[in-house]
Amino acid sequence: MSTADWKNYEPVLIPDIKDLHNIDVYIKNGGYKALTSVLKDKEKWADPKSVINEVKEANIRGRGGAGFNAGLKWSFMPPADGNPRYLACNGDESEPGTFKDRKIFEYNPHVFIEGALIAAYAMEITTIYVYIRGEYRIYIQMMEKAISDAYDKGYIGKNIQGSGYSVDFYVHSGAGAYICGEETSMLESLEGKRGYPRVKPPFPAQKGLWGRPTTINNIETLAHVPAVINRGAAWFKGIGAASHPGPILYGISGHVNKPGVYELPSGVPILDLIHDVAGGMRNGKKLKAVIPGGSSTPILRADQLDGITMDSDSLRTVGSMLGTAGMVVMDEDTDIVDVLWRIAHFYHHESCGQCTPCREGTGWLEKILLKIKNGDGEVKDLDLLLDLTTQMEGRTICALADAAAWPVRFTINRFRDEFEERCKKSVHAFI
C-alpha cells in the first residue's frame, strides 16, 4: 500500500471491534494465533532464530522514538547460557504530546502481550517486565487484568500451550519520572533504584537488569509483531513509506477539531492528517506550526509542511524527526514564546541532575526564556540561548539534554522574529 492509499487502510492494532480488551473477544478475532504458530508450527518456525529473522526482515522500526530495527535489536542478545535474561517493555510514555501507547493498554492490550511473548520466545527469555508510568493508574490495572487473563488461558506461565516453553510476565509501575523513559534509567528503576541513566557501553543486551542480558522495546513496537508473524514481513513492508514501513499510531493533539489516536500507514502527509483525519483547524483558524513527534522533535512552520509526510526520511528534509508520531498542532493565535518556555520548564523539572550540562543547562534555558516571556529579555539573550544548546547537546550520559536543546534551537531559529519582537517590547518599555 502506497502512502497515497492511506484512506483504504484497515487498522490491525486498534481495529473497530467492540470489547477487544476482553481476552475471549481477542481470541475469537484471531488473537494468540501468532504465538501458537511460533511455538508449535516447526515447519514454518524451525527455531527461535527464524522468528528473529522474520521480524528483522519486516523492518519494524522502534516506535518509541529511536526508530531502530526491532529484529536487528533482538539479534544482539547473546546465546542463552541457562541463566536469567529479560525483556523490558517500555510503556513510560511521559513526553508531552505522546499518548499512543495508552490506546493499546486501554483498547487492545493483548496484541502487545502476544507480541512481547513472541519476542521473549525468539530471544529465549523467560521473564518479561512491562514498565508503565505511574500516572497511568487505570491503564496499569487494565494491563494487570489482561495479563492475569492470559495466565488463566495458558498463554503465559509454565509449558505454554504444551510447547515446553515457559515465561512469566510482570507489570511495574513507575513513580512519575520522565527520565525513566530512557532505557537504562528504566532498568535502574526496575531494580528499585533511583532512575539515573547508565553509561554505555556495556549495552543492555550484554549487561542489563541485574547484570544480565536484557532487550528493551516500546509497547507499540511489540504490538506490531503478531501481525508480522501472521501475515509475513512482505505484507508489513508493503504498508506506508518504504524506509519506515508499517502502520503507525498517530497521536494528534492541539488546535484541531478531532484530536485523538489514529492508526494509519507511515508516510501520511502531515497536512492530510491535520485536515482530513483530525477534522481541520479548530474554529477555522490558520495553521501556524506543528511539533511532529513529541516535544523533543524540532518544530515546523506551516510553510514548511507542503509535501512533507510522516516518516523519518521526509521529516529529515525539513530538519525534524518522526519521534513518537505525537503531533502537536498550533494555530495562528499560538504564543510560540510561551510554548517554548513551557517545554523548557518541563525538561528542567524532569532532568535527573546526574550530568552537569543537563542539570545546569536546562535551568538556564528556562530562566532566560522566562525572562523573555515576561518582556524583560534582550535580543542578545537569543544568541545566549543558542550557545547554551551547543554546550548541552551530545555532552551527557543520556539524550535528555539533547531533547531539551533541540526545541530551543529550532524554535528560535524558525520563529526568531517573534522572539525578537518580545525582546523589543522590553526595550520600548524603558524609552
Secondary structure by P-SEA (a helix, b strand, c coil): ccccccccccccccccccccccaaaaaaaccaaaaaaaaccccccccaaaaaaaaaaacccccccccccaaaaaaccccccccbbbbbbbcccccccccaaaaaacccaaaaaaaaaaaaaaacccbbbbbbcccaaaaaaaaaaaaaaaaaacccccccccccccbbbbbbbbccccccccaaaaaaaaacccccccccccccccccccccbbbbbcaaaaaaaaaaaaccaaaaaaccccccccccccccccccccbbbbbbcccccccccccccccccccccccccccccccccccccccccccccccaaaaaaacccccccbbbbbccccaaaaaaaaaaaaaaaaccccccccaaaaaaaaaaaaaaaacccccaaaaaaaaaaaacccccccaaaaaaaaaaaaaaaaaaaaaaaaaaaaaaaac
